[in-house]
Amino acid sequence: MEFERFNYPEEAGIPSSALIRFHKLIARSGRCLHGFMVLRYGKIVHEAYWDPIDENFRHRLYSASKSITSLAIGKLVTEGKITVNDKIADYFPDFAAMNPSPLLMKAKIRDLLMMATMNFMIDRDEDKEQRWIEDFFTREANHMPGAFFDYN
């Protein structure tokens, strides 16, 4: 994804001196910061990286993606586009037509956000990695969605 850039932070209402202070603070802290990016009004105000990291370095996100997904869902809820009580199957009609588990058909966005789906594991071999949504909808569930926390 390419973002437009401001020529100077001041164009976005951010003083360059604040960014310089932030860089100095990071340097003094001894923290291992790979990089950061400041965006405002959909444009890049500033970005920086510390060796050996650069803008093309691929990071593993692990559970960070859950936080990002939750933020996106919160924005959609705030905008009135979805509710956390919407059923997951409503957003995947092609997969829902595959005769999924009746319990899965009851699963809501809230259940996924709480990691409280129906206690089944999805295989992680390479062939199935490309079909994880299909696997999710075709596995047999063994309890009601929302009943138990299951980190996945």
N, C-alpha and C positions, 0 to 999 in steps of 0.2 A: 504494500500500500504506500503510495507516495503522498506526502503532505506538502502543501505550500509552506513557504517559510517567510517569516518577517525578516527584513534586512537588519533591523536593530530591535533589541528587546523593548526599547522605549516606544516603538510603534504599537506594541501590545499593551502599553501601560505598565511595563515592568522595568524598573531601573537596572541598568547594567551593573551598578554597584552592588545590588542585592545578589546577583548571580556570582559576582566575584567573591563576596563575603561567604556565600555558600561553598564555593570551591575551597576557600581557605579553611573553613570549618571542617570540611571533609578531610582535608590534608592533615590538620592537627588532630583529628579524632582517631586516626589510625584504623578506621573502619575499611573493610574491603568492599568498596562500592564498585560494581562493574561499570555502571553507567547510569545516566538519567536523562530524561527528556522533559522539557516544559512545553506544554501546548496551551494555547489560548485562542478562542474563537476558531478552533479547527485548524490552526496553523502552528508550525513549530516556532517557538520563541528561542529555544536554546537546547543543545544536546551536547553531552560530553561522555567520554569513555576513558577508562584507565587501562593501561597495558597489563596484560596482553589482550584484553578484550577490545573489540571494535564493533561497529554497527552491524557487521555481518555474523558475529558470534552467535551460535545457536545455543540457547539455554534450555535446560529441562525445567519445566514449570511445576511439576508435581501438583500439590494441592492449591497452588496459586490460581489455577484455572477455575477452581470452585468459587473463589472470591470474585473473580472477574465475571463469571457467569451470574452469580448472585446480584452483582451490581447491575448487570444488563437487565435481568429479570425485574429488579426493583424499578428501573427506569421505565420499562414497559408497563408495569403495574401503575406507576405514578401517572403515566400518559393515558391510562385507561384502555390500553390495547389488549391486555390480558389480565387474568386474575390468577392467584396462586391456587385457586380451586378448580381451574380448568383441567380437564383430563388430558393426559399426555397423548393418548391415541388420537384426539381431535386434530393434533398438529402433524400427525403422520398417517394420513388416510390410506396410503398405499400399503404400509406395513400393517395397519390395523385390519386390513381386509384379508390378512393371512391366517385368520382364525386363531388369534392369540389367546392366551389364558384368560378366562373370565376375571380373574383377580387383577391381571395387568390392565384390563380395560377400565378398572376402577382407579388406577394410579393417577395422582394429580401432580401438578408442578410442585406443590408444597412437599410431597413425598420425596421427590428427587432432590430438592434443595436441602432437605433434612437427612439425606442419605438413608432413607427408610423405604427402599423399594421392597421387592418381594423375595429377598434372600436367595439369589441365584448368582452364580459366577459366570462370567463371559470368558470363553477361552481366548488366550492372547497369542495364538500362533499366527504366523504371517497371513495365511489364507483367510482366517476369520477376522483379522484386524480391519480389513476393508469392509466387512459385513457386520460390524458391531451393532448397528441399529437393528438390522434384521435379526440378529441373535437375541437382542433384548426383547423383541416382540414375539419371538417363537419359543423362548424357554418357558418351561412350566414353573409357575410360582408356587411356593409352599406356605405362604401366609399372606394375610391382607396387607396391602401397601399402607405405610404409615405406622405399622404395629411395632417394628423393631428398627433400631439404628443398625446399619450395616455399612461400615466404611468401604467405599468402593469408588 
